[in-house]
Every structure is written in structure tokens, then in C-alpha cells.
Amino acid sequence: RNILSNAEAAAKTISFYEEDVLVPFTGGYVLSMLVDIAIAFHRSFDDLRMIEPTLIVSAARLYEYAYGQIKAQLLRKPWWMRCMFKYTVDMGWRRFEYQQGRGKRHPDFLLWHLLDMLIAKPVRQRFGGRVRCAFYAGARLSFEISRTFIGLGMPILNCYGQTEAGPAISVNRPDDNLPASVGKPLAGVNVRTEHETSPMPPFKGGCGELLAKGPGVMTGYWNNPAATEAVLDSEGWLHTGDKVHIDAEGRIFFIGRMSDIIVMQNGEEISPAEIEAEISADILFDHAMVIGKGRPFLTALILLNKEYWKKLAKQLKLNPDDLSALREKSAKEAVLARITKRLSNYSAAVQIRRITLLTEPWTVQAGLITPSAKLKRTNLSMRYAEEIEQIYSTLA
């Protein structure tokens, strides 16, 4: 009942057609059967060209991977082609904002069909060329990546949920898509916040734990009443453990897991997920984990992409295969400069002061990330406890 009611509510968020094909990277199996559309299973990202899906349900990692490929190719193109790509993305984003009722019409929209054919369409062809709804959930996707794909005509729709809720709680719709949010609740799902705290930038209103209630919410954990009681109250509200802001129009803005929020030495609260997503949008980095709980400033563990680390090391005249190169001052300064540039629009409180460079892969098998590429912070903190302590102990 939970899963079916959730799929039925999700089916009301978009229209479905006979020619639709769904690729479920992370879910949507019940939904496809409910609305009677084809479902196709992939072996790799490259299979999308052959499958030509119209609908995709995936984790953010899919778009991070594709974005990395695009950026890598752009680096090999002449400057004027990189400028043309940026102009196309900028124009596409303005068109999107206009279509969503949040922007003005611009005369240069007349050039869109030409730029779409030359620049945007080849990118969409990587996904098969027919995608009209690309849902993603799980780990946060940086605004830069969302803006790039949306600007190229890829309708990326952020959504949010938990297994205990069936799983979807909220979703952005094609005609009501605000990428900074995780959308409005599904039909039949009620939400509210509890234990509200003072506003966290950029939100002006209070932020608190998200509570959800509806037919998709579970009745409890199997044979575990203690765990059930910890998340389900007597009125049937599911305590998600996620900190959010809900605006006047009912949109949910995900801030982060309450257990992940960093409370710094001065009492300031920082959500690491957004900062990490912004850093990881750089093709030099595979992952980043921000650290700073109870500390005077933020630092980060940075997992380098081996291919691009080799290129950077060569520029710095370092041996990329020598682990000691990761500790070289020139390497840390070069990487930190890239991070600082990416965070230039953020407040001083969230700037990264020091970093630890790593090349050892963070894998599911090692227990360092989840299958949807979310960081297992406790395990990572234990694995690199010595490196973390060294960062802070060597600074005044």
C-alpha cells in the first residue's frame, strides 16, 4: 500500500505517453508499471545513446559524471568554442527562468534555435536526445551543474524522499521547477517543520527538522519497535532527521542531515553538503568532505581525480605517483586556490582554510560512500582521523 500510493502520487506530477521509456538508475520501477510505460536497464552511461530514454531517475552522480566529461572536452577546444558554450548555457538558463515566470524575455532568444542545434543538442544526445524529465535525488548536485544542463535544455528535476516515506516526499515539476529546492510535496503528503532554529543563510525564515505524513509513510520497522518509536510519533508523523526550510509557497529547501550540520567553535551552523557539491563540481575533484565541528575554521578532505591530478602534478613538476607529492606546499596551494575561487560567492564563514589531498578511492566496498555516492562521514572521519588532527594541530 505504501509503495503503490507513493507511485500513484508521483504519477500525477507529470504526463506520460505511449512512447515513453524510463531508465531507472535508482528507482521508478513501480511507477513505470503503474502508468504502463517501457522500462529499460542500462549497463553504462553510454547505453543511453542507444536506449533513447524520455525519463530518467538517477542519483546526482550521473550528471556529475557527464559534466566532468563535457568540461574535459571543453579544455581541449579553442577559446572561442568555450565562450560559445558559456553563452549558450547563459542564454538557455535565461530562457528557462522566463518560461518558469521568474525572468524577462530577451531579444537574443531569437538565436536559441541556432545555438541549440550547434551546442546544446549534441550534449543532449549523450543522454539519447529524447529526455524530457530527468529526476535526481540523493547526494546534492551543485548549482553550476544544474544550471549548465538546464541551460542546455536538459529538464533536470530535483526531488527528495526517504525509504521510510515510500520513498518520494517532494519533487520539482516541469512547469514549477526551482532547482535550489527539492520541490513541493506530492499529493496526499503533508509536511511541517519542528524544533525550528534561527535562519541559516540564504533563508530569511526559520529552519527545522522536516516531518512528513501520508499514505506512503511506513507503519514501522520490522520487529524493531524501539527504532520505530524514535522516528514515528503517535500521530503518524515521520521525523526525517533532515533540516529544511519551507517557503511561503510550500517549496522545501533541503539544508542537510541534522546529524551532519557542523556547529563551529563560535556556535555558527554550517551545512557541509552544499559546499562539498560546489567543490566537487571541479573536474579535479572526485569527492570532498568538509570538516569543522567544534573547530575555529573549516578544512576539507579532498579526493583528487587521478587523471587530472597527473596533469596538475606535471604542471607543478611533481611526481603524481609519489604520495609525498600530495603533501607538497605547491600542490596544496594550487588546489586550495581552485577551491577558494569556487567558493568566492560564499560568506567568509564557509571558506576552506586548509586541505588534505588524497588519491585513495572512496568506495562503497570500503564503506566510505553509499551506493548513491553520499558520504559516510563517520567512517571517513575515522579513516582519516590522523590527517584531520594534523591539519588543526599544525596551526595556531
Secondary structure, DSSP 8 states (H G I E B T S, - for coil): -HHHHHHHHHHTSS---TT-EEEESS--HHHHHHTT-EE---SSTTHHHHH--SEEEEETHHHHHHHHHHHHHHHTS-HHHHHHHHHHHHHHHHHHHHHTTSS---GGGGGHHHHIIIIIHHHHHTTTS--SEEEEESS---HHHHHHHHHTT--EEEEEE-GGGSSEEEE-BTTB--TTS--EE-TT-EEEEEEEES--TT-SS-EEEEEEESTTS-S--TT-HHHHHHHB-TT--EEEEEEEEE-TT--EEEEEETTT-EE-TTS-EE-HHHHHHHHHTSTTEEEEEEE-TTSSSEEEEEEE-HHHHHHHHHHTT--TT-GGGGG-HHHHHHHHHHHHHHTTTS-GGG-EEEEEEE-S---TTTTSB-TT--B-HHHHHHHTHHHHHHHHHT--
